[in-house]
Amino acid sequence: MIKEIDLFGVFVPPLLAYAAAAFAVWYVLREGLSAVGIYRFVWHAALFNTALYGLILSVIVIAIFR
């Protein structure tokens, strides 16, 4: 288990790296879903995006610790 990540002398928690990776995946997936037109079927886009980000972040964290 990683305790801290040394980023130019500043120690940051590993969750920050996981959140950044999840953001990158979420952004690409969001653009792809928007291009396909999935957001026409979504009731609340902001809520959908938040839930999608939470799912991606949890999958990354579970995959790291498995």
A tleap script that builds the chain and sets N, CA, C and O, in Angstrom:
source leaprc.protein.ff14SB
mol = sequence {
  NMET ILE LYS GLU ILE ASP LEU PHE GLY VAL
  PHE VAL PRO PRO LEU LEU ALA TYR ALA ALA
  ALA ALA PHE ALA VAL TRP TYR VAL LEU ARG
  GLU GLY LEU SER ALA VAL GLY ILE TYR ARG
  PHE VAL TRP HIE ALA ALA LEU PHE ASN THR
  ALA LEU TYR GLY LEU ILE LEU SER VAL ILE
  VAL ILE ALA ILE PHE CARG
}
set mol.1.N position { 0.840 -1.180 0.000 }
set mol.1.CA position { 0.000 0.000 0.000 }
set mol.1.C position { 0.882 1.239 0.000 }
set mol.1.O position { 1.846 1.320 0.761 }
set mol.2.N position { 0.556 2.193 -0.843 }
set mol.2.CA position { 1.327 3.420 -0.946 }
set mol.2.C position { 0.913 4.352 0.186 }
set mol.2.O position { -0.274 4.611 0.386 }
set mol.3.N position { 1.898 4.853 0.924 }
set mol.3.CA position { 1.580 5.778 2.013 }
set mol.3.C position { 1.364 7.189 1.477 }
set mol.3.O position { 0.298 7.771 1.679 }
set mol.4.N position { 2.367 7.744 0.796 }
set mol.4.CA position { 2.260 9.068 0.206 }
set mol.4.C position { 3.024 9.075 -1.110 }
set mol.4.O position { 3.895 8.237 -1.346 }
set mol.5.N position { 2.686 10.027 -1.951 }
set mol.5.CA position { 3.390 10.205 -3.209 }
set mol.5.C position { 4.173 11.508 -3.106 }
set mol.5.O position { 3.613 12.563 -2.806 }
set mol.6.N position { 5.479 11.417 -3.358 }
set mol.6.CA position { 6.325 12.611 -3.302 }
set mol.6.C position { 6.263 13.310 -4.648 }
set mol.6.O position { 6.739 12.783 -5.653 }
set mol.7.N position { 5.675 14.498 -4.665 }
set mol.7.CA position { 5.514 15.271 -5.888 }
set mol.7.C position { 6.306 16.564 -5.742 }
set mol.7.O position { 5.793 17.559 -5.231 }
set mol.8.N position { 7.565 16.543 -6.194 }
set mol.8.CA position { 8.466 17.694 -6.108 }
set mol.8.C position { 8.607 18.190 -4.673 }
set mol.8.O position { 8.592 19.395 -4.423 }
set mol.9.N position { 8.743 17.266 -3.739 }
set mol.9.CA position { 8.941 17.624 -2.350 }
set mol.9.C position { 7.664 17.798 -1.552 }
set mol.9.O position { 7.721 18.017 -0.342 }
set mol.10.N position { 6.530 17.709 -2.193 }
set mol.10.CA position { 5.240 17.829 -1.509 }
set mol.10.C position { 4.615 16.445 -1.448 }
set mol.10.O position { 4.450 15.789 -2.476 }
set mol.11.N position { 4.272 16.006 -0.266 }
set mol.11.CA position { 3.652 14.704 -0.101 }
set mol.11.C position { 2.143 14.823 -0.278 }
set mol.11.O position { 1.484 15.582 0.431 }
set mol.12.N position { 1.608 14.071 -1.223 }
set mol.12.CA position { 0.174 14.091 -1.494 }
set mol.12.C position { -0.382 12.686 -1.275 }
set mol.12.O position { 0.322 11.697 -1.483 }
set mol.13.N position { -1.633 12.600 -0.860 }
set mol.13.CA position { -2.224 11.279 -0.639 }
set mol.13.C position { -2.433 10.548 -1.968 }
set mol.13.O position { -2.640 11.188 -2.999 }
set mol.14.N position { -2.381 9.227 -1.950 }
set mol.14.CA position { -2.561 8.471 -3.194 }
set mol.14.C position { -3.958 8.629 -3.782 }
set mol.14.O position { -4.144 8.417 -4.981 }
set mol.15.N position { -4.937 8.993 -2.974 }
set mol.15.CA position { -6.283 9.190 -3.499 }
set mol.15.C position { -6.315 10.321 -4.525 }
set mol.15.O position { -7.147 10.310 -5.432 }
set mol.16.N position { -5.423 11.288 -4.389 }
set mol.16.CA position { -5.344 12.364 -5.374 }
set mol.16.C position { -4.928 11.829 -6.739 }
set mol.16.O position { -5.453 12.266 -7.763 }
set mol.17.N position { -3.993 10.889 -6.760 }
set mol.17.CA position { -3.578 10.276 -8.027 }
set mol.17.C position { -4.708 9.432 -8.604 }
set mol.17.O position { -4.927 9.434 -9.816 }
set mol.18.N position { -5.425 8.713 -7.747 }
set mol.18.CA position { -6.550 7.904 -8.218 }
set mol.18.C position { -7.655 8.802 -8.775 }
set mol.18.O position { -8.270 8.482 -9.792 }
set mol.19.N position { -7.900 9.925 -8.104 }
set mol.19.CA position { -8.933 10.851 -8.561 }
set mol.19.C position { -8.547 11.487 -9.893 }
set mol.19.O position { -9.408 11.707 -10.745 }
set mol.20.N position { -7.268 11.783 -10.081 }
set mol.20.CA position { -6.818 12.347 -11.356 }
set mol.20.C position { -6.956 11.330 -12.481 }
set mol.20.O position { -7.349 11.681 -13.594 }
set mol.21.N position { -6.635 10.072 -12.195 }
set mol.21.CA position { -6.795 9.023 -13.206 }
set mol.21.C position { -8.271 8.818 -13.528 }
set mol.21.O position { -8.633 8.628 -14.689 }
set mol.22.N position { -9.114 8.855 -12.517 }
set mol.22.CA position { -10.552 8.701 -12.742 }
set mol.22.C position { -11.098 9.873 -13.539 }
set mol.22.O position { -11.992 9.696 -14.366 }
set mol.23.N position { -10.573 11.065 -13.301 }
set mol.23.CA position { -11.019 12.226 -14.061 }
set mol.23.C position { -10.667 12.084 -15.535 }
set mol.23.O position { -11.469 12.425 -16.405 }
set mol.24.N position { -9.468 11.579 -15.815 }
set mol.24.CA position { -9.058 11.403 -17.211 }
set mol.24.C position { -9.955 10.392 -17.922 }
set mol.24.O position { -10.385 10.622 -19.052 }
set mol.25.N position { -10.231 9.282 -17.260 }
set mol.25.CA position { -11.115 8.267 -17.851 }
set mol.25.C position { -12.526 8.820 -18.004 }
set mol.25.O position { -13.171 8.612 -19.031 }
set mol.26.N position { -13.005 9.529 -16.975 }
set mol.26.CA position { -14.355 10.091 -17.010 }
set mol.26.C position { -14.513 11.103 -18.135 }
set mol.26.O position { -15.548 11.129 -18.802 }
set mol.27.N position { -13.503 11.936 -18.353 }
set mol.27.CA position { -13.589 12.963 -19.394 }
set mol.27.C position { -13.682 12.331 -20.781 }
set mol.27.O position { -14.492 12.757 -21.605 }
set mol.28.N position { -12.866 11.325 -21.040 }
set mol.28.CA position { -12.906 10.644 -22.334 }
set mol.28.C position { -14.239 9.934 -22.517 }
set mol.28.O position { -14.832 9.983 -23.594 }
set mol.29.N position { -14.708 9.275 -21.468 }
set mol.29.CA position { -15.987 8.563 -21.545 }
set mol.29.C position { -17.153 9.530 -21.724 }
set mol.29.O position { -18.090 9.240 -22.468 }
set mol.30.N position { -17.102 10.668 -21.051 }
set mol.30.CA position { -18.162 11.672 -21.180 }
set mol.30.C position { -18.231 12.230 -22.591 }
set mol.30.O position { -19.319 12.398 -23.142 }
set mol.31.N position { -17.081 12.516 -23.175 }
set mol.31.CA position { -17.057 13.017 -24.548 }
set mol.31.C position { -17.570 11.967 -25.526 }
set mol.31.O position { -18.277 12.295 -26.480 }
set mol.32.N position { -17.219 10.712 -25.293 }
set mol.32.CA position { -17.702 9.636 -26.154 }
set mol.32.C position { -19.205 9.443 -26.045 }
set mol.32.O position { -19.887 9.258 -27.053 }
set mol.33.N position { -19.721 9.485 -24.827 }
set mol.33.CA position { -21.165 9.344 -24.631 }
set mol.33.C position { -21.921 10.526 -25.220 }
set mol.33.O position { -23.027 10.372 -25.737 }
set mol.34.N position { -21.323 11.695 -25.138 }
set mol.34.CA position { -21.961 12.875 -25.710 }
set mol.34.C position { -21.993 12.793 -27.232 }
set mol.34.O position { -22.976 13.195 -27.854 }
set mol.35.N position { -20.935 12.279 -27.829 }
set mol.35.CA position { -20.881 12.150 -29.284 }
set mol.35.C position { -21.892 11.126 -29.790 }
set mol.35.O position { -22.455 11.286 -30.873 }
set mol.36.N position { -22.120 10.078 -29.007 }
set mol.36.CA position { -23.075 9.049 -29.397 }
set mol.36.C position { -24.509 9.526 -29.203 }
set mol.36.O position { -25.412 9.084 -29.913 }
set mol.37.N position { -24.721 10.418 -28.253 }
set mol.37.CA position { -26.060 10.957 -28.012 }
set mol.37.C position { -26.781 10.321 -26.846 }
set mol.37.O position { -28.011 10.349 -26.791 }
set mol.38.N position { -26.042 9.749 -25.914 }
set mol.38.CA position { -26.646 9.101 -24.750 }
set mol.38.C position { -27.328 10.115 -23.842 }
set mol.38.O position { -28.298 9.781 -23.162 }
set mol.39.N position { -26.838 11.339 -23.823 }
set mol.39.CA position { -27.378 12.340 -22.908 }
set mol.39.C position { -28.804 12.765 -23.258 }
set mol.39.O position { -29.451 13.451 -22.467 }
set mol.40.N position { -29.289 12.377 -24.404 }
set mol.40.CA position { -30.704 12.629 -24.733 }
set mol.40.C position { -31.624 11.778 -23.873 }
set mol.40.O position { -32.774 12.151 -23.645 }
set mol.41.N position { -31.133 10.640 -23.392 }
set mol.41.CA position { -31.939 9.716 -22.605 }
set mol.41.C position { -31.726 9.876 -21.099 }
set mol.41.O position { -32.358 9.177 -20.307 }
set mol.42.N position { -30.843 10.787 -20.701 }
set mol.42.CA position { -30.511 10.996 -19.293 }
set mol.42.C position { -31.382 12.116 -18.744 }
set mol.42.O position { -31.513 13.172 -19.362 }
set mol.43.N position { -31.978 11.878 -17.574 }
set mol.43.CA position { -32.872 12.858 -16.975 }
set mol.43.C position { -32.114 14.069 -16.456 }
set mol.43.O position { -32.508 15.206 -16.714 }
set mol.44.N position { -31.021 13.833 -15.722 }
set mol.44.CA position { -30.269 14.916 -15.090 }
set mol.44.C position { -28.788 14.687 -15.395 }
set mol.44.O position { -28.153 13.825 -14.787 }
set mol.45.N position { -28.251 15.443 -16.319 }
set mol.45.CA position { -26.894 15.199 -16.809 }
set mol.45.C position { -25.835 15.376 -15.725 }
set mol.45.O position { -24.883 14.598 -15.664 }
set mol.46.N position { -25.983 16.382 -14.875 }
set mol.46.CA position { -24.983 16.605 -13.829 }
set mol.46.C position { -24.974 15.464 -12.817 }
set mol.46.O position { -23.910 15.037 -12.368 }
set mol.47.N position { -26.140 14.977 -12.465 }
set mol.47.CA position { -26.223 13.849 -11.546 }
set mol.47.C position { -25.650 12.584 -12.178 }
set mol.47.O position { -24.964 11.807 -11.514 }
set mol.48.N position { -25.929 12.386 -13.445 }
set mol.48.CA position { -25.383 11.244 -14.172 }
set mol.48.C position { -23.855 11.321 -14.229 }
set mol.48.O position { -23.175 10.316 -14.018 }
set mol.49.N position { -23.316 12.504 -14.512 }
set mol.49.CA position { -21.862 12.661 -14.579 }
set mol.49.C position { -21.203 12.431 -13.220 }
set mol.49.O position { -20.134 11.826 -13.146 }
set mol.50.N position { -21.826 12.901 -12.157 }
set mol.50.CA position { -21.281 12.685 -10.816 }
set mol.50.C position { -21.286 11.210 -10.447 }
set mol.50.O position { -20.314 10.697 -9.894 }
set mol.51.N position { -22.378 10.534 -10.753 }
set mol.51.CA position { -22.452 9.106 -10.465 }
set mol.51.C position { -21.452 8.320 -11.307 }
set mol.51.O position { -20.842 7.370 -10.816 }
set mol.52.N position { -21.279 8.704 -12.557 }
set mol.52.CA position { -20.322 8.041 -13.432 }
set mol.52.C position { -18.901 8.224 -12.914 }
set mol.52.O position { -18.114 7.277 -12.924 }
set mol.53.N position { -18.566 9.423 -12.463 }
set mol.53.CA position { -17.237 9.673 -11.892 }
set mol.53.C position { -17.029 8.849 -10.618 }
set mol.53.O position { -15.960 8.273 -10.415 }
set mol.54.N position { -18.043 8.797 -9.771 }
set mol.54.CA position { -17.931 7.995 -8.550 }
set mol.54.C position { -17.733 6.524 -8.846 }
set mol.54.O position { -16.950 5.855 -8.172 }
set mol.55.N position { -18.425 6.017 -9.835 }
set mol.55.CA position { -18.244 4.617 -10.218 }
set mol.55.C position { -16.848 4.349 -10.761 }
set mol.55.O position { -16.228 3.343 -10.419 }
set mol.56.N position { -16.358 5.239 -11.599 }
set mol.56.CA position { -15.024 5.059 -12.167 }
set mol.56.C position { -13.964 5.132 -11.073 }
set mol.56.O position { -13.026 4.335 -11.062 }
set mol.57.N position { -14.108 6.084 -10.155 }
set mol.57.CA position { -13.145 6.210 -9.056 }
set mol.57.C position { -13.158 4.973 -8.168 }
set mol.57.O position { -12.100 4.493 -7.762 }
set mol.58.N position { -14.330 4.458 -7.864 }
set mol.58.CA position { -14.401 3.271 -7.015 }
set mol.58.C position { -13.827 2.040 -7.714 }
set mol.58.O position { -13.205 1.199 -7.065 }
set mol.59.N position { -14.027 1.924 -9.021 }
set mol.59.CA position { -13.445 0.793 -9.759 }
set mol.59.C position { -11.925 0.888 -9.754 }
set mol.59.O position { -11.246 -0.128 -9.609 }
set mol.60.N position { -11.384 2.088 -9.908 }
set mol.60.CA position { -9.927 2.249 -9.890 }
set mol.60.C position { -9.367 1.900 -8.520 }
set mol.60.O position { -8.359 1.199 -8.428 }
set mol.61.N position { -9.997 2.373 -7.462 }
set mol.61.CA position { -9.504 2.093 -6.106 }
set mol.61.C position { -9.593 0.607 -5.795 }
set mol.61.O position { -8.666 0.040 -5.216 }
set mol.62.N position { -10.685 -0.024 -6.168 }
set mol.62.CA position { -10.836 -1.463 -5.921 }
set mol.62.C position { -9.812 -2.251 -6.737 }
set mol.62.O position { -9.262 -3.239 -6.251 }
set mol.63.N position { -9.552 -1.819 -7.978 }
set mol.63.CA position { -8.581 -2.523 -8.806 }
set mol.63.C position { -7.171 -2.379 -8.250 }
set mol.63.O position { -6.366 -3.302 -8.372 }
set mol.64.N position { -6.859 -1.250 -7.648 }
set mol.64.CA position { -5.522 -1.047 -7.071 }
set mol.64.C position { -5.313 -1.951 -5.855 }
set mol.64.O position { -4.235 -2.524 -5.694 }
set mol.65.N position { -6.315 -2.082 -5.010 }
set mol.65.CA position { -6.164 -2.832 -3.763 }
set mol.65.C position { -6.537 -4.298 -3.882 }
set mol.65.O position { -6.521 -5.015 -2.882 }
set mol.66.N position { -6.862 -4.748 -5.041 }
set mol.66.CA position { -7.204 -6.158 -5.219 }
set mol.66.C position { -6.004 -6.958 -5.554 }
set mol.66.O position { -6.102 -8.171 -5.739 }
savepdb mol mol.pdb
quit
